[in-house]
Amino acid sequence: MLIAIGSTNRTKIQAVKKICSHHWKDVTFLEVKAPSQVNDQPFSDEETIKGAIHRAQYCLEHTDASLAFGLEGGVAETPFGLFLCNWGVLLTREGKEYIAGGARIRLPEVIAERLRKGEELGPVMDDYSQQTGVRFKEGAVGILTGGLITRDVMYEHIVQLLVGQWKQKRGGC
C-alpha cells in the first residue's frame, strides 16, 4: 500500500508512519510538501480542518497513493480563552473522507495575546520556552505539559482515530 503524508514536518511524518506500520505490513510512505492553503497560523477549527483537507487532497492529486493524510495544527478562540487545536484528515483514492481532532489545551494569555496580534505559534513558543524548533520536537503541547503529552503523541492519537474510522467502514478493525 502506498500512503502519502502531506507534510515534511518530522513529528507529523513519524505519527503516520508509526500508526500505519502497526496496521499494515507492506506499506510505502511518501512525504509530500503539500500546501495547506490557509494562513500560516490557522485561527479556528474550521480553518485548521481546511488546511488538513487541502494537504491530503494535494497528496492524492500529485501521487499514486491509495491513502493520503493531512495533519494541521492551529488555535481556536473560545469564551474560555485561546486553545491549541490539531486536526487530521484521511482521504482515500475512492473519495472517502475521514476527519478527527486531537486534544486541546488553553494557551497562557501571554502566548495568546501575541497570536491575536498576528504572530505564529512556532516562533512564539520558541521565545516562550527559550528553545529553537519547538514545532519540530515536543510542540507547544509538550512545553505546556512539561513533556507529559508531546506533539507526535497528539498526532499519533489523531492518526489512530482516522485509521480506526477507515477500518471500521471497511468491515472492522
Disulfide bonds with the S-S distance in Angstrom:
none
